[in-house]
């Protein structure tokens, strides 16, 4: 590998930069035609057609609209998986760009169009120029945004049909300079659970509260009590989030309703903390309600797991990043993120690493959408990151699938 101090442009980066226009056009076409989770029919068809044209053995329909492209070289036994997500979000785009979404209320506000284009660019380069010995599995996943497309692909036999010795994925990150790579071993993204709490009381006339059991008061008290879980039950050195995002009760000012409800978002970076949050939220809801002569019904739905990058694979991914870009453009141990990712489920089955590529840090005065956070109507993937992501995947493949 080249030294971290080298300032020469890596040949892979030079090659992928030369072919950038083709994949910028593909990325913008996908951006213009966004599709929600499990509805990525146009996107997956285009991905599959391109992979087939480059000589990949393509499997369609895995997990609904997922696509796997497999390329084998030589007689090597090593097997590599690289995953990109394809789905968009139910957000109305406000960028005003020429390639803005043509579908009302749907946009690529998280950059999955860019993730798909980066992996396609790497796929073409590897098909035409790749020197490796083993099996490459390119996984184009549907429905990452809260619908668990990774699980669906796994339920359809992803790793049984396409075994992988390691698996990798990449997400763009506004706030980092464009093309900068950031890695982290261990817990890197939080779990995400969804909780519905319904407090049942005894409704009545607002003028005679003594003849009712008021679920509004009980639930209001519960909202405040929930805040003590993080401050008083979780180790201060651990990360946890308990957010009450919705509170619904009643319709009239003079009626005490029979019930009130809360909706919570719960996150943690540690599996034991995640279990503690579930136990304490359930206990508080039931006991707080009982103290007001009410009852509580708790619907606790497990969402995405804690995303944990395995040490050996992350160390390998770091070495590839340093070879490609040099030390000044790589963060070796980035802070963990409170967001969630269903790639976590794949990492529970196969060792690997999930890394970040910078989408822009606000220095591009021409367009602020490269630095604004994802899931924002003004966001757009930065096409200048395409060659870096594609070159990284191509180099990682050759370094992993060696004799």
C-alpha positions in Angstrom: 0.0 0.0 0.0 1.2 3.5 -0.6 2.3 5.5 2.4 -0.1 7.8 4.3 2.3 10.7 3.5 2.0 10.3 -0.3 0.3 13.1 -2.1 0.0 11.4 -5.5 -3.5 10.5 -6.7 -4.2 6.8 -6.4 -4.7 5.2 -9.9 -8.1 3.9 -8.9 -9.3 7.4 -7.9 -7.9 8.8 -11.1 -9.7 6.2 -13.2 -13.0 6.6 -11.4 -12.8 10.4 -11.6 -12.3 10.1 -15.4 -15.6 8.1 -15.7 -17.5 10.3 -13.2 -19.9 11.9 -15.7 -21.5 8.6 -16.6 -22.4 7.8 -13.0 -23.3 11.3 -12.2 -26.0 11.0 -14.9 -27.2 7.6 -13.4 -27.3 9.1 -9.9 -29.3 12.1 -11.0 -31.7 9.9 -13.0 -32.3 7.8 -9.9 -32.7 11.0 -7.9 -35.4 12.3 -10.3 -37.3 9.0 -10.0 -37.3 8.2 -6.3 -39.1 5.2 -5.0 -40.1 4.3 -1.4 -39.2 1.1 0.4 -40.2 -2.1 -1.4 -41.4 0.0 -4.3 -38.0 0.4 -6.0 -39.1 -1.4 -9.2 -37.6 1.1 -11.6 -34.4 1.5 -9.6 -33.8 -2.2 -9.1 -34.5 -3.0 -12.8 -32.0 -0.4 -13.9 -29.4 -1.7 -11.4 -29.9 -5.3 -12.6 -29.8 -4.4 -16.3 -26.5 -2.5 -15.8 -24.9 -5.3 -13.8 -25.9 -7.9 -16.4 -24.5 -5.8 -19.2 -21.1 -5.8 -17.4 -21.1 -9.6 -17.0 -22.4 -10.1 -13.4 -24.6 -13.0 -12.6 -27.7 -11.2 -11.3 -30.4 -12.3 -8.9 -33.5 -10.1 -8.8 -36.4 -9.9 -6.3 -34.5 -10.9 -3.2 -36.3 -9.3 -0.3 -39.0 -8.0 -2.7 -37.0 -5.5 -4.9 -33.5 -6.3 -3.9 -30.8 -7.2 -6.4 -27.5 -9.1 -6.0 -24.8 -9.1 -8.6 -22.1 -11.7 -8.3 -18.7 -11.7 -10.1 -16.2 -14.5 -9.7 -12.6 -14.5 -10.7 -10.1 -17.3 -10.4 -10.4 -20.2 -8.0 -10.1 -18.2 -4.7 -12.3 -19.2 -1.8 -12.7 -15.8 -0.2 -16.1 -14.1 -0.5 -16.8 -10.4 -0.2 -20.1 -8.6 0.2 -20.7 -4.9 -0.4 -24.1 -3.3 0.2 -25.8 -0.2 -1.1 -29.4 0.9 -0.2 -31.8 2.1 -2.9 -35.0 3.6 -1.3 -36.2 7.2 -0.9 -38.2 9.0 1.7 -41.7 10.5 1.9 -40.5 14.1 1.8 -41.3 16.9 -0.6 -38.1 18.0 -2.3 -37.3 21.8 -2.1 -33.9 21.9 -3.7 -35.1 23.5 -7.0 -32.4 21.5 -8.8 -32.7 20.4 -12.5 -32.7 16.8 -11.4 -35.1 17.3 -8.5 -37.7 14.6 -7.8 -40.6 14.3 -10.3 -42.7 12.4 -7.8 -44.7 14.6 -5.4 -43.9 13.9 -1.8 -41.0 11.5 -2.4 -37.3 12.4 -2.6 -33.9 10.9 -2.1 -33.3 12.9 1.0 -30.7 10.5 2.4 -28.4 10.0 -0.5 -29.3 6.4 -1.3 -29.2 7.4 -5.0 -25.5 8.3 -4.5 -24.8 5.0 -2.6 -26.3 3.0 -5.5 -24.4 5.0 -8.1 -21.1 4.6 -6.2 -21.4 0.9 -6.1 -22.4 0.7 -9.7 -19.4 2.7 -10.7 -17.2 0.3 -8.8 -19.0 -2.6 -10.3 -18.2 -1.5 -13.9 -14.6 -0.8 -13.0 -14.1 -4.2 -11.4 -15.8 -6.0 -14.3 -13.5 -4.3 -16.8 -10.3 -4.0 -14.9 -10.6 -5.9 -11.6 -7.7 -8.1 -10.6 -8.9 -10.4 -7.8 -9.2 -14.0 -6.9 -12.5 -14.9 -5.3 -16.2 -14.0 -5.3 -17.7 -10.5 -5.1 -21.3 -10.1 -4.1 -22.8 -6.7 -4.7 -26.0 -6.3 -2.6 -28.5 -3.6 -3.6 -30.9 -3.4 -0.8 -34.5 -2.1 -0.7 -36.3 -0.4 2.2 -33.6 0.7 4.6 -35.6 3.6 5.8 -37.4 2.0 8.8 -38.9 -1.0 6.9 -36.1 -3.5 7.5 -35.2 -4.4 4.0 -31.9 -6.0 5.2 -34.0 -8.4 7.3 -36.2 -9.2 4.3 -33.2 -10.0 2.1 -31.8 -12.2 4.9 -35.1 -14.0 5.3 -35.0 -14.7 1.6 -31.7 -16.5 2.1 -29.2 -13.7 1.3 -26.2 -15.2 3.1 -27.2 -18.8 2.4 -27.3 -18.1 -1.3 -24.5 -15.6 -1.3 -22.1 -16.5 1.5 -19.8 -13.7 2.6 -16.7 -13.8 4.8 -17.0 -10.1 5.4 -19.5 -7.4 4.4 -19.1 -3.6 4.0 -21.3 -0.6 3.5 -21.0 3.2 3.2 -23.2 6.2 3.9 -22.6 9.8 3.0 -22.3 12.3 5.9 -22.9 16.0 5.6 -20.5 17.9 7.9 -17.4 16.1 6.7 -15.4 17.5 3.8 -16.5 16.0 0.5 -14.8 12.7 -0.1 -13.4 12.4 3.4 -13.7 8.9 4.9 -14.6 8.3 8.5 -14.4 4.9 10.3 -15.1 3.5 13.7 -14.7 0.1 15.3 -17.2 -1.2 17.9 -20.7 0.3 18.4 -21.0 2.9 15.6 -24.8 3.6 15.3 -27.6 3.3 17.8 -30.4 0.9 18.1 -33.8 2.3 17.4 -37.0 1.1 19.1 -40.6 2.3 18.9 -42.9 2.5 21.9 -46.6 3.2 22.1 -48.0 3.8 25.6 -51.8 4.1 26.1 -52.9 5.2 29.6 -56.5 4.1 30.4 -58.5 6.1 32.9 -62.1 6.8 33.6 -63.5 9.7 31.6 -65.9 12.3 32.9 -67.1 15.9 33.0 -64.3 18.5 33.3 -66.3 20.2 36.0 -66.3 17.1 38.2 -62.8 15.7 38.0 -63.2 13.9 41.4 -65.6 11.5 39.7 -63.0 10.5 37.0 -59.6 9.0 36.8 -57.8 11.5 34.6 -55.4 9.9 32.1 -54.2 13.3 30.8 -52.7 14.1 34.2 -51.3 10.6 34.6 -49.7 10.7 31.1 -48.3 14.2 31.7 -46.6 13.0 34.8 -45.3 10.0 32.9 -43.7 12.3 30.3 -41.7 13.9 33.0 -40.8 10.7 34.7 -39.5 9.2 31.5 -36.8 11.9 31.4 -35.3 10.5 34.6 -34.4 7.2 32.9 -31.4 8.6 31.1 -30.4 10.9 33.9 -30.8 8.5 36.8 -30.8 4.9 35.5 -28.3 4.9 32.6 -24.5 5.0 33.3 -23.5 8.6 32.6 -20.7 7.2 30.4 -23.2 5.5 28.2 -25.4 6.9 25.4 -29.2 6.7 25.6 -32.1 8.7 24.2 -35.8 8.6 25.2 -37.8 11.0 23.1 -41.6 11.6 23.4 -42.6 12.5 19.9 -46.3 12.5 20.2 -48.9 13.0 22.9 -52.6 12.5 22.0 -55.6 12.9 24.3 -59.2 14.2 24.1 -60.9 16.7 21.9 -63.0 19.0 24.1 -62.0 21.4 26.8 -64.6 20.3 29.3 -64.3 16.5 28.9 -61.8 14.3 30.7 -61.1 11.6 28.0 -61.0 7.9 28.9 -57.5 7.5 27.6 -54.3 9.2 26.5 -51.4 8.0 24.4 -47.7 8.6 23.8 -45.3 7.6 21.1 -41.6 7.3 21.9 -38.3 6.9 20.1 -35.8 5.0 22.1 -32.1 4.7 21.2 -28.9 3.2 22.7 -25.4 2.3 21.7 -25.1 -0.7 24.0 -27.2 -3.9 24.0 -27.5 -3.9 27.9 -28.5 -0.3 28.0 -31.1 -1.0 25.3 -32.6 -3.8 27.6 -32.5 -1.5 30.6 -34.4 1.2 28.7 -37.1 -1.3 27.8 -37.5 -2.5 31.4 -37.6 0.9 32.9 -40.0 2.5 30.4 -42.4 -0.4 30.9 -42.1 -0.2 34.7 -42.5 3.6 34.8 -45.5 3.6 32.5 -47.4 1.0 34.6 -46.5 2.3 38.0 -46.9 6.0 37.1 -50.4 5.2 35.7 -51.3 3.2 38.8 -50.4 6.1 41.1 -53.2 8.1 39.4 -55.7 5.2 39.5 -55.2 4.5 35.8 -53.6 1.6 33.9 -51.0 1.6 31.2 -50.7 -0.6 28.1 -47.2 -0.6 26.6 -46.6 -1.7 23.0 -42.8 -2.0 22.7 -41.6 -2.7 19.2 -37.9 -3.6 18.6 -36.6 -1.7 15.6 -33.0 -1.7 14.4 -30.2 -3.2 16.4 -27.0 -1.5 17.6 -24.6 -1.3 14.6 -21.3 -2.9 15.7 -18.3 -2.8 13.4 -15.9 -5.7 14.0 -12.3 -4.8 14.9 -10.4 -6.8 12.3 -12.6 -5.8 9.4 -12.6 -2.2 10.4 -8.8 -2.1 10.7 -8.7 -3.6 7.2 -11.1 -0.9 5.9 -8.9 1.8 7.6 -5.8 0.5 5.7 -7.7 0.7 2.4 -8.8 4.2 3.2 -5.3 5.4 4.0 -3.9 3.8 0.9 -6.5 5.5 -1.3 -6.6 9.0 0.3 -3.8 9.5 2.8 -4.0 10.3 6.5 -5.2 13.8 6.1 -8.5 12.7 4.4 -9.3 9.8 6.8 -10.7 9.8 10.3 -9.6 6.6 11.9 -12.0 6.5 14.9 -15.0 8.8 14.3 -17.6 9.5 17.0 -20.6 7.2 17.2 -23.9 8.3 15.7 -27.3 8.3 17.4 -29.0 7.5 14.1 -29.9 3.9 13.2 -29.2 1.6 10.2 -30.6 -1.8 9.3 -27.1 -2.8 8.0 -26.8 -3.6 11.8 -28.7 -6.9 11.1 -26.2 -7.9 8.5 -23.3 -7.3 10.8 -25.0 -9.5 13.4 -24.5 -12.4 10.9 -21.3 -11.5 9.1 -18.3 -9.5 10.3 -17.7 -6.2 8.6 -17.6 -2.4 8.7 -20.0 0.5 8.0 -18.1 3.7 7.1 -18.9 7.3 6.2 -18.0 9.4 3.2 -18.1 13.2 3.5 -20.9 15.0 1.6 -19.6 18.5 2.2 -18.9 20.8 5.2 -20.5 24.0 4.0 -17.5 25.4 2.1 -19.3 25.0 -1.2 -21.1 28.4 -1.3 -22.9 27.5 -4.6 -25.2 24.9 -2.9 -25.9 24.5 0.8 -27.7 21.2 0.2 -24.5 19.3 0.3 -23.9 20.3 4.0 -27.4 20.3 5.3 -28.3 17.1 7.2 -30.0 14.2 5.5 -33.8 13.8 5.7 -34.0 17.5 4.9 -36.1 18.8 1.9 -33.0 20.8 0.8 -30.5 18.0 0.8 -28.8 16.5 -2.3 -26.0 14.0 -2.6 -22.7 15.5 -3.6 -21.6 14.1 -6.9 -18.0 15.0 -6.1 -18.1 12.1 -3.6 -18.9 9.5 -6.3 -15.3 8.8 -7.5 -14.1 8.5 -3.9 -16.7 6.0 -2.9 -16.4 4.0 -6.1 -12.6 3.9 -6.0 -12.8 2.8 -2.4 -15.0 -0.1 -3.2 -12.8 -1.1 -6.1 -9.6 -1.0 -4.0 -11.2 -2.7 -1.1 -12.4 -5.5 -3.3 -8.9 -6.1 -4.8 -7.2 -5.9 -1.4 -9.7 -8.3 0.2 -9.9 -10.9 -2.6 -6.2 -11.6 -2.9 -4.5 -14.9 -3.1 
